[in-house]
Amino acid sequence: CAGGAAAAAAALDRAVRRSPAARTALTATAVWAVVGGTTLAREAREIAAALEAGDLEAARARLPHLCGRDPQALDAEGIARAVVESVAENTSDAVVGALVWGAAAGVPGLAGFRAVNTLDAMVGHRSPRHLRFGWASARLDDVAGWPGARLTALLAALAGPDPRGALRAWRADAHRHPSPNAGVVEAAFAGALGLRLGGTLSYGGRVEHRPVLGAGGRPVRVEDIERAVRLSRRVCALALAVCGAAGALRETRSVRPGKRLRGRRTSGGGL
């Protein structure tokens, strides 16, 4: 599935390579289809609005749009924590990771990363139904998401209100999380915002006890959802600038002037 998506994108990219306007349009369309930062912020704010209005049932009904936890097992504080953790993780998965692969491999990189990440979201679970198929998607997503997660954490430290706290939580807590990528970004967000993330949660009827991230922080409150969204938006803007510059540099280096003339020999010994 992932190879098919990347191959189709590569074929399209090759078909329009002689037209700068068409290549720009294709790249813009791919970025629009692949990057989900606007949707992430909108869903988080919808849940925050429901919680602020005291409508816990509406917040529970909306939570599955953002993450796969069991909403009925969560109170208002638990929902707020789930939203902040999802905003942190999906800043990497839905935005920064895709931009990194777009900078490295263009449109095929964008499409391939999104295919891998979507497969992990759909079937990358340790449930009896998905275990023997989903493990491959989960492991491939770990590999593909590794550079984006580290860039997300670094930018969160730079853009957040407490850079030292972000780096400290990243160094102290990230390795204890079961995910090699989610732990990095969630710890960085926790430290940057002065919050305590992790703890007990429920997925598909299974209760998990996750390590605490940002142990020196305070519990998450509803108003922290907006703080997390603002930090996410700043991280996404910085990532766009960094990856845009890297992609432009890659494109510049791929155009090599002074091609050798075919069928003619020079007198300088082949130089």
Disulfide bonds with the S-S distance in Angstrom:
none
